[in-house]
Amino acid sequence: MSLPLLLVILHGDDPRMDLLYFWAAVLLALTPMIIFGGIGVWLARKMWRERREDKVRNAEFGMRN
């Protein structure tokens, strides 16, 4: 008998453990997406803010691109 088959026979099917594994996988997948997405949004807002300030500053001094 192979080891995986033996483990299935001895331990059976546990739906609570399957649910725990599912949520662990979801958390593992979402964590980097949330972190890197948050960094991306933060950088995009910072860039937009700097561009808007540059436009206002250039308009005040009469400079053109």
LUMPAGU-819081 format. One record per atom (N, C-alpha, C): residue number from 0; x, y negated, z; atom name. Coordinates in Angstrom, 2 decimals, padded with zeros to 5 digits, always signed. Each point is the difference from the previous one (the first is absolute). Layout:
N
NUM; X; Y; Z; CA
...
//
This chain:
65
0; +000.84; +001.18; +000.00; N
0; -000.84; -001.18; +000.00; CA
0; +000.89; -001.25; +000.00; C
1; -000.45; -001.01; -000.71; N
1; +000.79; -001.22; -000.02; CA
1; -000.34; -000.87; +001.20; C
2; +000.92; -000.85; +000.35; N
2; -000.16; -000.84; +001.19; CA
2; -001.19; -000.95; -000.10; C
3; -000.23; -000.71; -001.12; N
3; -001.18; -000.88; -000.05; CA
3; -001.32; +000.74; +000.19; C
4; -000.11; +001.18; -000.59; N
4; -001.22; +000.78; +000.17; CA
4; -000.18; +000.42; +001.44; C
5; +001.07; +000.38; +000.63; N
5; -000.05; +000.40; +001.41; CA
5; -000.43; -001.19; +000.87; C
6; +000.51; -001.19; -000.28; N
6; -000.38; -001.17; +000.78; CA
6; -001.47; -000.36; -000.18; C
7; -000.52; +000.14; -001.21; N
7; -001.41; -000.27; -000.26; CA
7; -000.87; +000.98; +000.77; C
8; +000.39; +001.24; +000.01; N
8; -000.79; +001.02; +000.69; CA
8; +000.01; -000.24; +001.51; C
9; +001.15; -000.34; +000.54; N
9; +000.10; -000.19; +001.45; CA
9; -000.64; -001.29; +000.48; C
10; +000.16; -001.07; -000.74; N
10; -000.47; -001.30; +000.49; CA
10; -001.36; -000.39; -000.54; C
11; -000.41; +000.52; -001.09; N
11; -001.31; -000.33; -000.55; CA
11; -000.02; -001.40; -000.59; C
12; -001.20; -000.50; -000.24; N
12; -000.18; -001.32; -000.59; CA
12; -000.52; -000.95; +001.06; C
13; +000.72; -001.08; +000.22; N
13; -000.39; -000.97; +001.02; CA
13; -000.37; -001.33; -000.68; C
14; -001.29; -000.32; -000.09; N
14; -000.41; -001.23; -000.68; CA
14; +000.52; -001.27; +000.69; C
15; +000.12; +000.04; +001.32; N
15; +000.51; -001.18; +000.70; CA
15; +001.45; -000.28; -000.36; C
16; +000.79; +001.06; -000.14; N
16; +001.39; -000.17; -000.37; CA
16; +000.11; -000.48; -001.45; C
17; -000.88; +000.49; -000.88; N
17; -000.02; -000.47; -001.37; CA
17; -000.34; -001.49; -000.07; C
18; -000.95; -000.42; +000.83; N
18; -000.36; -001.41; +000.06; CA
18; +001.16; -000.85; +000.51; C
19; +000.69; +000.50; +001.00; N
19; +001.16; -000.70; +000.52; CA
19; +001.08; -000.14; -001.06; C
20; +000.28; +001.05; -000.75; N
20; +000.98; -000.05; -001.07; CA
20; -000.43; -000.97; -001.09; C
21; -001.31; -000.03; -000.30; N
21; -000.50; -000.92; -001.01; CA
21; +000.24; -001.45; +000.41; C
22; -000.36; -000.37; +001.23; N
22; +000.16; -001.38; +000.44; CA
22; +001.47; -000.36; +000.16; C
23; +000.83; +000.95; +000.35; N
23; +001.44; -000.26; +000.07; CA
23; +000.54; -000.30; -001.40; C
24; -000.47; +000.73; -001.00; N
24; +000.43; -000.24; -001.38; CA
24; -000.50; -001.35; -000.49; C
25; -001.23; -000.36; +000.32; N
25; -000.54; -001.30; -000.40; CA
25; +000.81; -001.12; +000.65; C
26; +000.29; +000.13; +001.28; N
26; +000.78; -001.02; +000.69; CA
26; +001.41; -000.09; -000.57; C
27; +000.58; +001.13; -000.30; N
27; +001.34; +000.03; -000.58; CA
27; +000.02; -000.67; -001.37; C
28; -001.05; +000.15; -000.78; N
28; -000.05; -000.61; -001.32; CA
28; -000.32; -001.50; +000.07; C
29; -000.85; -000.40; +000.92; N
29; -000.43; -001.40; +000.06; CA
29; +001.00; -000.93; +000.67; C
30; +000.79; +000.52; +000.92; N
30; +000.92; -000.86; +000.75; CA
30; +000.95; -000.78; -000.90; C
31; +000.74; +000.66; -000.91; N
31; +000.89; -000.80; -000.85; CA
31; -000.75; -000.93; -000.94; C
32; -001.19; +000.43; -000.46; N
32; -000.77; -000.86; -000.89; CA
32; -000.42; -001.28; +000.73; C
33; -000.41; +000.12; +001.23; N
33; -000.41; -001.17; +000.78; CA
33; +001.20; -000.90; +000.28; C
34; +001.12; +000.59; +000.38; N
34; +001.19; -000.79; +000.33; CA
34; +000.52; -000.74; -001.23; C
35; +000.24; +000.74; -001.10; N
35; +000.55; -000.65; -001.19; CA
35; -001.02; -000.91; -000.67; C
36; -001.27; +000.34; +000.09; N
36; -001.04; -000.90; -000.52; CA
36; -000.05; -001.30; +000.78; C
37; +000.12; +000.09; +001.31; N
37; +000.02; -001.21; +000.83; CA
37; +001.20; -000.88; -000.30; C
38; +001.17; +000.63; -000.19; N
38; +001.19; -000.77; -000.36; CA
38; -000.19; -000.67; -001.36; C
39; -000.60; +000.72; -000.95; N
39; -000.24; -000.56; -001.33; CA
39; -000.94; -001.18; +000.05; C
40; -001.08; +000.10; +000.76; N
40; -000.96; -001.10; +000.13; CA
40; +000.67; -001.20; +000.66; C
41; +000.79; +000.26; +001.02; N
41; +000.70; -001.08; +000.70; CA
41; +000.95; -000.73; -000.94; C
42; +000.77; +000.74; -000.80; N
42; +000.93; -000.62; -000.94; CA
42; -000.73; -000.76; -001.10; C
43; -001.11; +000.57; -000.50; N
43; -000.76; -000.68; -001.04; CA
43; -000.57; -001.32; +000.51; C
44; -000.54; -000.01; +001.20; N
44; -000.53; -001.24; +000.57; CA
44; +001.10; -001.03; +000.19; C
45; +001.16; +000.48; +000.44; N
45; +001.14; -000.91; +000.20; CA
45; +000.43; -000.61; -001.33; C
46; +000.06; +000.81; -001.05; N
46; +000.38; -000.52; -001.33; CA
46; -001.02; -001.01; -000.50; C
47; -001.29; +000.33; +000.12; N
47; -001.04; -000.92; -000.45; CA
47; +000.06; -001.32; +000.76; C
48; +000.24; +000.08; +001.30; N
48; +000.07; -001.21; +000.82; CA
48; +001.18; -000.87; -000.44; C
49; +001.16; +000.62; -000.25; N
49; +001.17; -000.76; -000.43; CA
49; -000.22; -000.62; -001.37; C
50; -000.62; +000.71; -000.91; N
50; -000.27; -000.56; -001.33; CA
50; -000.95; -001.19; +000.09; C
51; -001.02; +000.13; +000.86; N
51; -000.95; -001.09; +000.16; CA
51; +000.69; -001.23; +000.61; C
52; +000.87; +000.23; +000.98; N
52; +000.72; -001.12; +000.61; CA
52; +000.95; -000.64; -001.00; C
53; +000.63; +000.80; -000.87; N
53; +000.88; -000.55; -001.03; CA
53; -000.78; -000.86; -000.99; C
54; -001.19; +000.45; -000.37; N
54; -000.82; -000.79; -000.92; CA
54; -000.40; -001.33; +000.61; C
55; -000.37; +000.03; +001.27; N
55; -000.39; -001.24; +000.69; CA
55; +001.21; -000.91; +000.13; C
56; +001.14; +000.55; +000.35; N
56; +001.21; -000.80; +000.17; CA
56; +000.43; -000.62; -001.34; C
57; -000.07; +000.78; -001.08; N
57; +000.36; -000.52; -001.31; CA
57; -000.98; -001.07; -000.48; C
58; -001.26; +000.17; +000.33; N
58; -001.01; -000.99; -000.40; CA
58; +000.22; -001.31; +000.75; C
59; +000.44; +000.06; +001.25; N
59; +000.21; -001.21; +000.78; CA
59; +001.19; -000.81; -000.55; C
60; +001.04; +000.69; -000.44; N
60; +001.20; -000.69; -000.47; CA
60; -000.01; -000.20; -001.51; C
61; -001.03; +000.41; -000.68; N
61; -000.11; -000.21; -001.43; CA
61; +000.91; +000.88; -000.84; C
62; +000.42; +001.12; +000.51; N
62; +000.86; +000.90; -000.76; CA
62; -000.84; +000.94; -000.83; C
63; +000.59; +000.45; -001.11; N
63; -000.69; +000.99; -000.84; CA
63; +000.93; +001.16; -000.24; C
64; -000.61; +001.14; -000.27; N
64; +000.80; +001.20; -000.26; CA
64; +000.58; -000.02; -001.37; C
//
